C-alpha cells in the first residue's frame, strides 16, 4: 500500500475544494433561473422557474479538468524542452483551443435549452395570442421565440445573458476556461519552483553530510603522513624497495583524497590515482590469480580535461570485491577514453558476487550512491549501464563534458 504524506493529503483536499468551487460556478452560470411576469387583461401572474441541471455542466467540468491537468502535468513539460520561445507559447494555446472546440462540439450535441415540454413553454402556451410576455432573469440570447406561442417575447434590457447559447460559448464560460488555463500555468511553475528548492536543499544536505563524514574520518592526517614517511624511510634503509614503493603510492593516494579532491580535478590525476589503487590491490593476489588491463589516452591529449574526483574508484573497488577470488583465475579490464566531448569509462571483470569471501563485510559505496552522486554533479548529462552478462560484470559510463 502506498503511503501518502500529510502535505500530499493537503494538496489533494485543496484540489477537491477548487473543483467544487468551479462546479458551483458553472451551475450558477448554466442553470437558468427564470422569473416570468404575465400581463393578461389587467391580471398579473408571476412564475418563478428553475431549470433542471444540464448534462453540459459535467461535460464542461470534465474538459476543464483535462485542460488543467493536461497543461500542468504533461504539456508544459514537453513545451519547455523546445528552445524556441514561440513554440513554447503556441503549444499551450493550441491545447486551449482544442479543449474549447471540444466543449463547443459537446454542447451542440445536447438538446436545446428550450424544448416544447419546458416549464416556460407550458405556461406561455396557455396565454391568448398576441399578448406581451416579459421574461426577467438569466435567459439565453438564443431564446427569441417559444414554440406554440404566437405573441412577442420581450427581454428586459437590463438583463445580460450568462448561460451557454445554443450556437456557441458565452463570454463568461470562455472567461472561466481562460482563468483555469492561467491557473494551470501558475500551478505548474509553482510545482517546478518547489521541486527545484527541494533538490537544492537535498544537495546542501548531501554536501553537509559529506563534509561531516570527511571530518570524522580525518584522523590527524599530519600524524598519518609522518608515520607513512617514517615507514618509507625504514623500508629504503632495509633495502625493501618494493615495499617502499607501495608505501609511497599509498601516501600519494591519501594526499590526493584528502587535499586535492575537493573540486574538479584533471583527468590525468584521476588516472594516476587509479594506477596507484591497482598497484596496492595487486599486492593481495598472486600474479596467476588476476590479470589486470588498464587502457587510457596519452596524458598530453587530455591535459585540459576536468572531472569530478574519485568518480571511478567505486567501480574498481567493486571489481576487486566481487570479481577476484583467491585461487581462481580472474581478470579486470578497464578503459578510459574521450570521444567527441564525451568521457567514456568501461570496466569488465569476472563475476564472483555469489561467493562469500573470508572476512568480507557488508557495506561499500554501492551503485545507488554512485548514481546519486552522478545525478548531483552531472544532472541530465550522463548515462550509466551496469549489470552482469554471462560470467562477467560490465560497467559503461558516459559523461557529456561539453
C-alpha positions as CSV (number, residue, x, y, z in Angstrom):
1,X,0.0,0.0,0.0
2,X,1.4,3.4,-1.0
3,X,1.7,5.8,2.0
4,X,0.5,9.3,1.4
5,X,2.3,12.1,3.2
6,X,0.5,14.8,5.1
7,X,1.4,17.5,2.6
8,X,0.1,15.3,-0.2
9,X,-3.3,15.0,1.6
10,X,-3.4,18.8,2.0
11,X,-2.8,19.2,-1.7
12,X,-5.5,16.6,-2.6
13,X,-8.0,18.4,-0.4
14,X,-7.2,21.7,-2.0
15,X,-7.7,20.3,-5.4
16,X,-11.1,18.8,-4.4
17,X,-12.1,22.2,-2.9
18,X,-11.0,24.0,-6.1
19,X,-13.1,21.8,-8.4
20,X,-16.1,22.0,-6.1
21,X,-15.9,25.8,-6.4
22,X,-15.6,25.6,-10.2
23,X,-18.6,23.2,-10.4
24,X,-20.7,25.6,-8.2
25,X,-19.7,28.5,-10.5
26,X,-20.7,26.5,-13.6
27,X,-24.0,25.6,-12.1
28,X,-24.8,29.3,-11.4
29,X,-23.9,30.2,-14.9
30,X,-25.5,27.4,-16.8
31,X,-28.7,26.5,-14.9
32,X,-31.1,29.4,-15.7
33,X,-33.4,30.9,-13.1
34,X,-36.3,32.5,-15.0
35,X,-38.9,34.8,-13.4
36,X,-41.9,35.3,-15.6
37,X,-44.4,38.2,-15.3
38,X,-47.5,37.7,-17.4
39,X,-49.9,40.6,-18.0
40,X,-53.4,39.4,-19.3
41,X,-56.4,41.8,-19.2
42,X,-55.0,43.6,-16.2
43,X,-54.3,40.4,-14.3
44,X,-50.7,40.0,-13.3
45,X,-49.3,36.5,-12.9
46,X,-45.8,35.7,-11.7
47,X,-43.9,32.4,-12.1
48,X,-40.5,31.6,-10.7
49,X,-39.0,28.7,-12.7
50,X,-35.6,26.9,-12.1
51,X,-34.5,24.6,-14.9
52,X,-33.0,21.2,-14.1
53,X,-29.3,20.6,-14.0
54,X,-27.9,20.3,-17.6
55,X,-25.5,17.4,-18.5
56,X,-23.5,20.1,-20.3
57,X,-22.2,21.2,-16.8
58,X,-20.5,17.9,-16.2
59,X,-19.0,17.8,-19.8
60,X,-17.6,21.3,-19.2
61,X,-16.3,20.5,-15.8
62,X,-14.5,17.4,-17.2
63,X,-12.9,19.3,-20.0
64,X,-11.8,22.0,-17.6
65,X,-10.0,19.2,-15.6
66,X,-8.4,17.9,-18.8
67,X,-7.3,21.4,-19.6
68,X,-5.8,22.0,-16.2
69,X,-4.0,18.7,-15.6
70,X,-3.0,18.2,-19.2
71,X,-1.2,21.6,-19.0
72,X,0.3,21.2,-15.5
73,X,1.3,17.6,-15.7
74,X,2.2,16.9,-19.3
75,X,2.1,19.6,-22.0
76,X,4.1,22.4,-20.3
77,X,6.9,20.0,-19.5
78,X,7.0,19.0,-23.2
79,X,6.9,22.6,-24.3
80,X,9.9,23.6,-22.1
81,X,12.0,21.1,-24.0
82,X,11.9,23.3,-27.1
83,X,14.4,26.2,-27.2
84,X,12.2,28.3,-29.5
85,X,10.1,30.6,-27.3
86,X,7.4,30.9,-30.0
87,X,6.8,27.1,-29.9
88,X,6.6,27.2,-26.0
89,X,3.8,29.7,-26.3
90,X,1.9,28.2,-29.2
91,X,1.6,24.7,-27.8
92,X,-0.4,25.6,-24.7
93,X,-2.6,28.0,-26.7
94,X,-3.3,25.2,-29.3
95,X,-4.2,22.9,-26.3
96,X,-6.7,25.6,-25.0
97,X,-8.2,25.9,-28.5
98,X,-8.7,22.1,-28.8
99,X,-10.4,22.0,-25.4
100,X,-12.7,24.9,-26.3
101,X,-13.6,23.4,-29.6
102,X,-14.3,20.0,-27.9
103,X,-16.6,21.7,-25.4
104,X,-18.4,23.6,-28.1
105,X,-19.0,20.4,-30.0
106,X,-20.3,18.5,-27.0
107,X,-22.7,21.4,-26.1
108,X,-24.1,21.4,-29.6
109,X,-24.9,17.7,-29.3
110,X,-27.0,18.3,-26.2
111,X,-30.8,19.1,-26.5
112,X,-31.8,22.7,-26.9
113,X,-32.2,24.8,-23.7
114,X,-35.9,25.5,-24.6
115,X,-37.9,22.5,-25.6
116,X,-41.6,22.0,-26.1
117,X,-42.1,20.3,-22.7
118,X,-40.1,23.0,-20.9
119,X,-42.0,24.6,-18.0
120,X,-41.7,28.0,-19.7
121,X,-43.3,26.7,-22.8
122,X,-46.2,25.1,-20.9
123,X,-47.1,28.3,-19.2
124,X,-46.8,30.5,-22.3
125,X,-48.9,28.2,-24.4
126,X,-51.8,28.9,-22.0
127,X,-51.8,32.6,-22.9
128,X,-54.0,34.1,-25.6
129,X,-52.3,35.0,-28.7
130,X,-50.6,38.4,-29.3
131,X,-50.1,39.1,-25.6
132,X,-46.9,40.6,-24.3
133,X,-44.5,38.3,-22.4
134,X,-41.8,39.8,-20.3
135,X,-39.0,37.4,-19.1
136,X,-36.7,38.6,-16.3
137,X,-33.7,36.7,-15.2
138,X,-31.0,34.6,-16.7
139,X,-32.1,33.9,-20.3
140,X,-30.1,32.6,-23.2
141,X,-29.6,35.0,-26.0
142,X,-30.7,32.3,-28.3
143,X,-34.3,32.3,-26.9
144,X,-36.1,34.7,-29.2
145,X,-39.3,32.7,-29.7
146,X,-41.1,29.9,-27.9
147,X,-42.8,27.1,-29.8
148,X,-46.6,27.2,-29.8
149,X,-46.9,30.9,-28.9
150,X,-47.7,33.5,-31.5
151,X,-47.1,36.5,-29.3
152,X,-44.0,38.6,-28.9
153,X,-41.2,37.8,-26.4
154,X,-39.6,40.8,-24.9
155,X,-36.5,40.5,-22.8
156,X,-35.7,43.0,-20.1
157,X,-32.9,45.2,-21.5
158,X,-31.1,45.3,-18.1
159,X,-30.7,41.5,-18.1
160,X,-27.5,40.1,-19.6
161,X,-27.2,36.5,-20.9
162,X,-24.6,34.5,-18.9
163,X,-25.5,30.9,-20.0
164,X,-24.2,29.0,-22.9
165,X,-26.1,29.9,-26.1
166,X,-27.3,27.1,-28.3
167,X,-24.8,28.1,-31.0
168,X,-21.6,28.6,-29.0
169,X,-19.9,29.9,-25.9
170,X,-20.9,32.8,-23.7
171,X,-18.3,35.3,-22.7
172,X,-18.4,34.2,-19.0
173,X,-17.9,30.5,-19.8
174,X,-15.0,31.4,-22.1
175,X,-13.6,33.5,-19.3
176,X,-13.7,30.5,-16.9
177,X,-11.7,28.4,-19.4
178,X,-9.1,31.2,-19.6
179,X,-8.9,31.5,-15.8
180,X,-8.4,27.7,-15.4
181,X,-5.8,27.8,-18.2
182,X,-3.9,30.6,-16.4
183,X,-4.1,28.7,-13.1
184,X,-2.7,25.6,-14.6
185,X,0.3,27.5,-15.8
186,X,0.8,29.1,-12.4
187,X,0.4,25.7,-10.7
188,X,3.0,24.1,-13.0
189,X,5.6,26.8,-12.4
190,X,4.9,26.7,-8.6
191,X,5.5,23.0,-8.6
192,X,8.7,23.4,-10.6
193,X,9.9,26.0,-8.2
194,X,9.1,23.8,-5.2
195,X,10.9,20.9,-6.8
196,X,14.0,23.0,-7.5
197,X,14.1,24.2,-4.0
198,X,13.7,20.7,-2.6
199,X,16.5,19.5,-4.9
200,X,18.7,22.4,-3.7
201,X,18.0,21.6,-0.1
202,X,18.9,17.9,-0.7
203,X,22.1,18.9,-2.4
204,X,23.1,21.1,0.5
205,X,22.2,18.3,2.9
206,X,24.4,15.8,0.9
207,X,27.3,18.2,0.9
208,X,27.0,18.8,4.6
209,X,26.8,15.1,5.3
210,X,29.9,14.5,3.1
211,X,31.8,17.2,5.0
212,X,30.8,15.7,8.4
213,X,31.9,12.2,7.3
214,X,35.1,13.6,6.0
215,X,35.8,15.4,9.3
216,X,35.0,12.2,11.2
217,X,37.3,10.1,9.0
218,X,40.2,12.6,9.1
219,X,42.3,11.2,12.0
220,X,45.1,13.7,12.2
221,X,46.4,13.5,8.6
222,X,49.8,15.1,9.6
223,X,50.5,12.3,12.0
224,X,49.4,9.7,9.5
225,X,51.6,11.1,6.7
226,X,54.6,11.4,9.1
227,X,54.1,7.7,10.0
228,X,54.0,6.7,6.3
229,X,57.1,8.8,5.6
230,X,58.9,7.0,8.5
231,X,57.8,3.6,7.2
232,X,59.0,4.6,3.7
233,X,62.5,5.6,5.1
234,X,62.8,2.4,7.1
235,X,61.9,0.3,4.0
236,X,64.6,2.0,2.0
237,X,67.2,1.5,4.7
238,X,66.4,-2.2,4.9
239,X,66.6,-2.5,1.1
240,X,63.0,-3.3,0.6
241,X,62.4,-1.2,-2.5
242,X,59.1,-2.7,-3.4
243,X,57.6,-2.1,0.0
244,X,58.9,1.5,-0.1
245,X,57.2,2.0,-3.5
246,X,53.9,0.7,-2.1
247,X,54.1,3.0,0.9
248,X,54.8,5.9,-1.4
249,X,51.8,5.1,-3.6
250,X,49.5,4.8,-0.5
251,X,50.8,8.1,0.7
252,X,50.1,9.7,-2.7
253,X,46.6,8.3,-2.8
254,X,45.7,9.6,0.7
255,X,47.1,13.0,-0.1
256,X,45.0,13.1,-3.3
257,X,41.9,12.0,-1.4
258,X,42.3,14.5,1.4
259,X,43.7,17.6,-0.2
260,X,43.2,17.5,-4.0
261,X,39.7,16.1,-4.4
262,X,37.5,18.9,-3.2
263,X,36.7,20.3,-6.6
264,X,37.0,19.1,-10.2
265,X,40.4,17.6,-10.9
266,X,42.4,16.9,-14.1
267,X,41.6,13.5,-15.6
268,X,45.3,12.8,-15.5
269,X,45.3,12.9,-11.7
270,X,42.3,10.6,-11.6
271,X,44.1,8.1,-13.8
272,X,47.2,8.3,-11.6
273,X,45.1,7.5,-8.5
274,X,43.5,4.5,-10.3
275,X,47.0,3.2,-11.2
276,X,48.1,3.5,-7.5
277,X,45.0,1.7,-6.4
278,X,45.6,-1.1,-8.9
279,X,49.2,-1.5,-7.6
280,X,48.1,-1.7,-4.0
281,X,45.3,-4.1,-4.7
282,X,47.6,-6.3,-6.7
283,X,49.7,-7.0,-3.7
284,X,46.9,-9.1,-2.2
285,X,46.9,-11.7,-5.0
286,X,49.4,-13.9,-6.8
287,X,50.2,-13.0,-10.4
288,X,48.5,-16.1,-11.6
289,X,45.2,-15.2,-9.9
290,X,44.5,-11.9,-11.6
291,X,45.1,-10.3,-14.9
292,X,44.6,-6.5,-14.9
293,X,44.4,-4.4,-18.1
294,X,44.1,-0.6,-17.9
295,X,43.9,1.5,-21.1
296,X,43.8,5.3,-21.1
297,X,44.7,8.2,-23.5
298,X,48.1,9.8,-23.7
299,X,48.3,12.3,-20.8
300,X,49.2,15.1,-23.2
301,X,46.0,14.6,-25.2
302,X,43.8,15.0,-22.1
303,X,45.7,17.7,-20.3
304,X,42.8,20.1,-20.2
305,X,40.0,17.6,-19.3
306,X,38.5,18.1,-15.8
307,X,36.3,15.5,-14.0
308,X,34.7,15.1,-10.6
309,X,37.2,13.4,-8.2
310,X,37.1,9.8,-7.0
311,X,34.5,9.1,-9.7
312,X,35.8,5.7,-10.9
313,X,37.3,4.3,-7.7
314,X,33.9,2.8,-6.6
315,X,33.6,0.7,-9.8
316,X,37.2,-0.5,-9.5
317,X,36.7,-1.3,-5.8
318,X,33.6,-3.4,-6.6
319,X,35.5,-5.1,-9.4
320,X,38.1,-6.3,-6.9
321,X,35.5,-7.1,-4.3
322,X,33.2,-9.2,-6.5
323,X,35.4,-10.1,-9.5
324,X,38.5,-11.5,-7.8
325,X,38.7,-14.7,-5.8
326,X,41.7,-16.4,-4.1
327,X,42.8,-19.5,-6.0
328,X,40.7,-18.6,-9.1
329,X,41.7,-17.2,-12.5
330,X,40.2,-13.7,-12.6
331,X,40.5,-10.6,-14.8
332,X,39.7,-6.9,-14.8
333,X,39.7,-4.8,-18.0
334,X,39.3,-1.1,-17.6
335,X,39.3,1.6,-20.3
336,X,39.0,5.4,-20.2
337,X,38.6,7.5,-23.4
338,X,37.4,10.8,-24.8
339,X,35.0,10.5,-27.8
340,X,33.5,13.7,-29.2
341,X,33.3,15.7,-25.9
342,X,32.2,12.6,-24.0
343,X,34.2,10.8,-21.3
344,X,33.7,7.0,-21.7
345,X,34.6,4.6,-18.9
346,X,34.3,0.9,-19.3
347,X,35.1,-1.8,-16.7
348,X,34.7,-5.5,-17.2
349,X,35.5,-8.2,-14.6
350,X,34.8,-11.8,-13.7
351,X,31.7,-12.1,-11.6
352,X,32.0,-13.9,-8.2
353,X,29.3,-11.9,-6.5
354,X,27.7,-15.1,-5.2
355,X,30.9,-16.3,-3.5
356,X,31.2,-15.3,0.2
357,X,34.7,-14.1,0.8
358,X,36.6,-14.6,4.1
359,X,36.3,-11.5,6.3
360,X,34.0,-9.7,3.9
361,X,31.6,-7.3,5.5
362,X,28.5,-5.7,4.1
363,X,28.8,-2.1,3.1
364,X,30.6,-0.2,0.4
365,X,29.6,2.8,-1.6
366,X,27.0,0.9,-3.7
367,X,25.8,1.5,-7.2
368,X,22.9,3.6,-6.0
369,X,25.1,6.0,-4.2
370,X,27.3,6.4,-7.3
371,X,24.1,7.1,-9.4
372,X,23.1,9.7,-6.8
373,X,26.4,11.4,-7.0
374,X,26.4,11.4,-10.8
375,X,22.9,12.9,-10.7
376,X,24.0,15.7,-8.4
377,X,27.2,16.5,-10.3
378,X,26.1,15.8,-13.9
379,X,22.3,16.1,-14.0
380,X,21.0,15.0,-17.4
381,X,24.5,14.7,-18.8
382,X,25.4,11.1,-18.0
383,X,24.4,7.6,-19.0
384,X,25.3,4.6,-16.7
385,X,24.7,1.0,-17.6
386,X,25.9,-1.7,-15.2
387,X,25.0,-5.4,-14.8
388,X,26.0,-9.0,-15.2
389,X,26.5,-10.5,-18.6
390,X,27.2,-14.2,-18.9
391,X,30.0,-14.8,-16.3
392,X,31.2,-11.2,-16.4
393,X,30.1,-7.9,-14.9
394,X,30.1,-4.9,-17.2
395,X,30.1,-1.1,-16.4
396,X,29.7,1.6,-19.1
397,X,29.6,5.2,-18.0
398,X,29.4,8.1,-20.5
399,X,29.6,11.7,-19.3
400,X,28.9,14.8,-21.5
401,X,31.8,17.2,-20.9
402,X,30.7,19.9,-23.3
